[in-house]
């Protein structure tokens, strides 16, 4: 039973037709956040502008697909001066690299309400493979009759692998910033209405 929970929960809200159902990310009820070590603590941040789709094929969780676009200029750490620095060539260099994206490649290890989502992340003009720990939050209709599905994902990336290498040496030894970034994604998506041609 547990091994089929993820597939069953999604299938419960999908059309019985064989074709995949497309969900659109609802940015108002979703979040892409991160944390990075700073000195002796951890600083949080988030991206506020993003969009994307999730595609599910009934009965084939291994064929599910995710595609998302993120605006790096929308980075927000609740500090204007720091955000300006993060947009500069020292970090995201949004003038040269104005877009971030994620495109899934495959889904593996479907166990209960969890799975591994493999994909390619493009950031700072570099594309690298990443694996996200995926968890189903639920699926069903909202009070207005819209079909919704919720997911959470976690991963850890090394910013240096994407060419983001800025740091500052400390007088006491060590450096100001960590290399690894913990990424947390919480998504609520709405089933996309079919056009007449799709029906």
Steps between C-alpha positions, in 0.01 A plus 500: 500500500769751598697423185211616282385802703677760286362362175151442640467849645589665172293263289197578715483851353600423144287428196472131422632573154846370421650837418690694762329768707672839519509700822616862515694623802304749710768752607272659759490175695850374420852582614858445386730565795861437601744526788877546500755513778617852591777524762355297791135504391276430201335768287166426326379635169245435228410572139169677457447475123469156341269289286475147374301189420472147635397218270359173629429190296242277669650178629855600403668701778833438330373714210402804707668820387575839653611818325556830681645845434634728773597866483830537691441875522207423732733375774393627841693462826319786674803725465511735201876555507570128515247426226668753273835329560346158427378626162846632410778317308633375835203265526206448261612763247142559387610736223695222328293203622140627525328162532502188714317181413438143605397216272439151629658197334349208692330390820637206699460330837125553537431384856177592673459877468866565410720472192826621346465767230802519270548804282722772361536834675618801302637778719762769442521391133602145600294180483560215745312184601318505833288254695209619714332310781134526403202463734131511413303744712157402373260534211136597458252778424508845654177679609462645149513163325858520375711185510818558699810301587766586757863395515810576703858446389838530666853497366849627571721654233855630495499855367858470375390234252294775335789745496378705800829515688510836681615489860690702756781379723465561873780635719451209740517248215239346280261680269178695530268281291439129466516323167191283545149640466193323637200547271140453613212502252132496589265485205125523463385453142167524320377270225523687171173534311493313171451688176236371255781356286631301797165346592 
